[in-house]
Amino acid sequence: MNIGSYALLMGRPKGQLGWWPRLGLGACGLLVLWWAARGSQVSFGELTRGLPWIGDFLARMVPPNWAFLDKLWVPAIETVQIALWGTLLAVILAVPVCFFAARNLTPNKVVYQFTRQVFNVTRGINEIILALVFVAAVGLGPFPGVLALAVHGAGMLGKFFSESIEEIDAGPIEALRATGAGPVQVIIFGVLPQVVTAWIAVVLYRFETNLRQATVLGMVGAGGIGFELVGSMKLFQYQDTATCILVIIAMVMAADYISTRLRAWIQKGGH
């Protein structure tokens, strides 16, 4: 008797679904996709009919106005500065709080749930909405963009930091507590050595995200190259718009390359 016949005689492994339940799940998945397509008005026919308009818009952007680069150096540098400070402030806000959002370190469930919900709220509000709020509070310029990225990033980083703490090996922590170490000593000597590599990697990724978002925040008056992008589109200077887009793409590609190399270096232990 071969293995296949033996499997047929013994029946399906426990917990494995048969064909009919799988077909039912597949049908339910297709039904959900159809429902979502109806609600979001997905229409590939409309997209096909709109392709000529897309082609006309792209044609107006060719060739890019390279002379416009002279006006983009300062906004481009400002965008990088916004992303840097937005990331730094997000880390400063997230690190002291993330330990209270980790199940294995939090004092009690109330503190745990409260901290988790704070992270949910801060990362649940879009950066553009936060930028509009801060523009109304402190006025136009790059500073509202920094604050918007910091608040939103703090929620995202805080959630990641706390979840990475929950996944660490509990042995060193228990050993430190057995020797009478206090909470601060446990964090410094038992927690941080296990999570610092992952934390640095996600902070670098967050900087990439902030750099992309900073180009958008300029559209609502929060400084950066996005302000020039919106201005060129409002004036129908599409060749200037093309130049802005190319500069943004170059910035994102450069940030991705640098952060990828840094993450690879960190994962190798800095050697």
C-alpha positions in Angstrom: 0.0 0.0 0.0 1.5 3.3 -1.0 1.4 6.5 1.0 -1.3 8.0 -1.2 -3.6 5.0 -0.6 -2.9 5.1 3.1 -3.8 8.8 3.2 -7.1 8.0 1.5 -7.9 5.2 3.9 -7.1 7.3 7.0 -9.0 10.3 5.8 -8.1 14.0 5.9 -5.7 15.2 8.7 -7.6 16.7 11.6 -8.5 20.3 11.1 -7.9 20.3 7.3 -10.9 21.6 5.3 -12.5 19.6 2.5 -13.3 20.8 -1.0 -16.8 22.1 -0.3 -15.8 24.4 2.6 -12.9 25.7 0.5 -15.3 26.4 -2.4 -17.6 28.1 0.1 -14.8 30.3 1.5 -13.7 31.2 -2.1 -17.2 32.1 -3.0 -17.5 34.3 0.1 -14.2 36.0 -0.8 -15.4 36.7 -4.3 -18.7 38.1 -2.9 -16.7 40.5 -0.6 -14.6 41.7 -3.6 -17.7 42.3 -5.7 -19.3 44.2 -2.8 -16.2 46.3 -2.4 -16.0 47.0 -6.1 -19.6 48.2 -6.1 -19.1 50.4 -3.2 -15.9 51.9 -4.5 -17.3 52.2 -8.1 -14.5 50.3 -9.7 -14.9 50.6 -13.4 -12.1 49.6 -15.8 -14.3 50.8 -18.6 -14.2 54.4 -17.2 -10.4 54.0 -16.8 -10.1 53.0 -20.4 -12.2 55.9 -21.6 -10.1 58.2 -19.5 -6.7 57.1 -20.8 -6.6 59.8 -23.6 -7.0 62.5 -20.9 -4.2 60.9 -18.9 -2.0 60.9 -22.0 -2.8 64.5 -22.7 -1.9 65.5 -19.2 1.4 63.7 -19.4 2.1 65.2 -22.8 1.8 68.7 -21.3 4.5 67.8 -18.8 7.1 66.9 -21.5 9.8 68.1 -21.6 10.4 69.0 -17.9 11.5 72.6 -17.3 15.0 72.0 -16.0 15.4 75.7 -15.5 12.9 75.4 -12.7 15.4 73.3 -10.7 17.0 76.6 -9.5 13.8 77.2 -7.4 13.6 73.7 -6.1 16.9 73.3 -4.2 15.8 75.2 -1.1 12.3 73.5 -0.9 13.9 70.1 -1.5 16.4 70.6 1.4 13.5 71.9 3.5 11.6 68.7 2.8 14.5 66.6 4.0 14.8 68.7 7.1 11.0 68.3 7.8 11.4 64.5 7.5 14.5 64.4 9.8 12.9 66.4 12.6 9.5 64.7 12.2 11.2 61.4 12.6 13.4 62.5 15.6 10.5 64.0 17.5 8.4 60.9 16.8 11.1 58.7 18.4 11.4 61.1 21.3 7.7 60.9 21.9 7.3 57.1 21.3 10.3 55.7 23.3 9.3 56.8 26.9 5.7 55.6 26.4 6.1 52.4 24.5 7.2 50.4 27.6 3.8 51.0 29.1 2.1 49.6 26.0 4.0 46.2 26.2 2.2 43.5 28.1 5.4 42.1 29.7 6.4 45.5 31.2 3.3 47.5 31.7 2.3 48.1 35.4 -1.4 47.1 34.9 -4.0 46.5 32.2 -5.5 50.0 32.5 -2.2 51.7 31.7 -1.7 49.1 28.9 -5.1 49.8 27.3 -4.8 53.5 27.7 -1.4 53.7 26.1 -2.5 51.5 23.2 -5.5 53.6 22.5 -3.3 56.8 22.5 -1.1 55.1 19.8 -4.2 54.1 17.9 -5.6 57.7 17.9 -2.3 59.4 16.9 -1.6 57.1 14.0 -5.2 56.9 13.0 -5.4 60.6 12.1 -3.9 61.3 8.6 -0.8 63.5 8.4 -2.6 66.0 6.2 -5.3 66.5 8.7 -2.8 67.0 11.5 -0.9 69.4 9.2 -4.0 71.5 8.7 -4.6 71.6 12.5 -1.0 72.7 13.1 -1.1 75.2 10.3 -4.1 76.8 12.0 -2.2 76.8 15.3 1.3 78.0 14.4 0.8 79.3 10.8 2.2 78.4 7.4 5.7 77.0 7.0 7.6 73.8 7.6 7.1 73.6 11.4 3.5 72.4 11.1 4.7 69.6 8.8 7.3 68.6 11.4 4.6 68.5 14.1 2.2 66.5 12.0 4.8 63.9 11.1 6.0 63.7 14.7 2.5 63.0 16.1 1.5 60.5 13.5 4.9 58.8 13.6 4.9 58.6 17.4 1.7 56.4 17.1 3.2 54.2 14.5 6.6 53.8 16.1 5.1 53.4 19.6 3.0 50.5 18.4 6.0 48.8 16.7 8.3 49.4 19.7 5.9 48.0 22.2 5.1 44.9 20.0 8.9 44.2 19.6 9.3 44.4 23.4 6.5 41.8 23.8 8.5 39.4 21.6 11.8 39.5 23.4 13.2 36.7 25.5 11.9 36.9 29.0 15.0 35.1 30.5 17.3 38.1 30.9 14.5 40.2 32.4 13.6 37.6 35.0 17.3 37.2 35.8 17.7 40.9 36.3 14.6 41.1 38.5 15.9 38.2 40.6 19.0 40.1 41.3 17.0 43.0 42.6 17.3 45.3 39.5 14.8 48.1 39.2 12.6 48.9 36.2 15.1 51.3 34.6 17.9 48.8 35.0 15.7 46.0 33.5 14.9 48.2 30.5 18.5 49.3 29.9 20.2 45.9 30.4 17.5 43.5 29.6 15.2 45.0 27.0 17.1 47.5 24.9 19.9 45.1 23.8 17.3 42.8 22.4 15.2 45.4 20.5 17.7 48.2 19.5 18.5 46.6 16.1 14.9 46.3 15.1 14.1 49.7 16.4 16.8 51.4 14.3 15.6 49.6 11.2 12.0 50.7 11.6 13.1 54.3 12.4 15.0 54.3 9.1 11.9 53.1 7.3 9.9 55.7 9.1 12.2 58.4 7.8 11.6 57.1 4.2 7.9 57.4 4.8 8.2 60.9 6.3 10.2 62.0 3.3 7.4 61.0 1.0 4.7 62.4 3.2 6.6 65.7 3.6 6.3 66.3 -0.1 2.5 66.0 0.2 2.2 68.2 3.4 3.5 71.1 1.4 0.2 71.0 -0.5 -1.6 72.3 2.6 0.9 75.0 3.4 3.3 73.0 5.6 6.4 73.9 3.6 8.7 71.8 1.4 8.7 70.9 -2.2 5.0 70.1 -2.2 4.2 73.8 -2.0 6.0 74.3 -5.3 4.3 71.3 -6.8 0.8 72.5 -6.0 1.7 76.1 -7.1 2.9 74.9 -10.5 -0.3 72.8 -11.0 -2.5 75.7 -10.1 -0.7 77.9 -12.6 -1.0 75.1 -15.3 2.8 75.1 -15.5 2.9 71.3 -16.1 6.5 71.3 -17.2 7.4 72.7 -13.8 5.2 70.1 -12.2 7.2 67.4 -14.0 10.4 68.8 -12.7 9.0 68.8 -9.1 7.9 65.1 -9.5 11.3 64.1 -10.8 13.1 65.8 -7.9 10.7 64.0 -5.5 11.4 60.7 -7.1 15.1 61.2 -6.9 14.9 62.2 -3.2 12.9 59.1 -2.4 15.2 56.8 -4.3 18.2 58.3 -2.6 16.6 57.9 0.8 15.7 54.3 0.0 19.2 53.4 -1.1 20.8 55.0 2.0 18.4 53.4 4.4 18.7 50.0 2.7 22.5 50.1 3.1 22.2 51.2 6.7 19.7 48.5 7.6 22.0 45.9 5.9 25.0 47.2 7.9 23.0 47.1 11.2 21.7 43.6 10.6 25.3 42.5 10.1 26.2 43.9 13.5 27.9 47.0 12.3 30.9 45.1 10.8 
